[in-house]
């Protein structure tokens, strides 16, 4: 979270935080970080993995954006 407070467009930090939140069972916060990742860097190599994570935790919004 500190990295994101300094540099909100750091897509890798959004991804890392989403993974951590998912492991902690914090679904909504995980999805929020996934959405931010996709907004910041929709063409990042991890984009498909982020969309998959969103589907797995219960939201299909990552598809077709």
N, C-alpha and C positions, 0 to 999 in steps of 0.2 A: 504494500500500500504506500510505503514511503516513496518508492521509485515513481509510482503513478502521481503522487502529489507534486513531485518535482518535474515530471515529464508525462503529462496525461496521454500523449500520443504514442507511448511506448507499447506497441502491440504485444510484444513478447511478455511483458509484465502482466497485461490483461489475461493472456493465455495461462501463464503460470498461476495467477491468482484464481482463475476459473477452475483449474485442475485441483488446486488445494481445497477450494470451497466445495467442490463436488465430493472429494474424499471425506470432508467433514459433514456431508449431508445437508449442506446449506444451498438447496436447489435454486431458490429465487436469486440469491446473490451470485451463484455460478452463472445463471442465465444472463444476468445483468452484465457480467464481465465478458461473456461471449458476445453479447450484442455490441458492447463497446469495442471489442476486438474487431468485429466485422465493420463497424463504422470507421475505425481508425485506419485499417489496412485490409480492405476486402480482397486484395490480390496476393496476400502473404501465403507462403507455401503451406502454412498450417490451417488455412481457411477451411478446407474440407474436413479436417479433423475437428475443428471447432463446431462446424455444422453437425457433424456426427454426435459430438458431445451434447449439443442442444437437443437432438432427437432422443438420445438415450435418457436424458433427465426429464424429458417430457414436453418439449416444445419444438414444433416443426417450422417456426418462423425463419430459421436459418436457411431454409431451402428457397432457392430461386431469387434471393435478394440481389 
